[in-house]
């Protein structure tokens, strides 16, 4: 499985950046951030996510999904 790379020009991403990239709502992104599943920093009311952490999280989610699919097929 080829690794996903996030082709965005910023090192630090906002919730809006991730919403646009993933085509999901801010509620979905902030829920993941609040659960601490995706590493982030909060400055005041604004969340910032390192692009590398976002890539790692995406790839981990993808791998977990593929493994679940394989296990369900057995």
Residue, then its C-alpha position, 0 to 999 in steps of 0.5 A: x500500500x502506497x503511503x499517502x502524502x498531503x500536498x499542502x504548502x503549509x507545515x501547520x494545518x488549520x481545521x479549515x485546511x483539513x476540512x477542505x482536504x478531506x471534504x468533511x465538516x469542522x465538527x468531524x475534525x474537532x471531534x477527532x482532535x478533542x479525542x486526542x487521536x490526532x496530535x495537535x496544539x490549541x492556541x486560544x480557540x484555534x487548533x493547529x496540526x503538523x502536516x507530518x502528524x496528519x499524514x501519519x494519522x491518515x496512513x494509520x487510519x488507512x492501514x487499520x481500515x484495510x486490516x479490518x476489511x481483511x479480518x471481516x472477509x475471513 
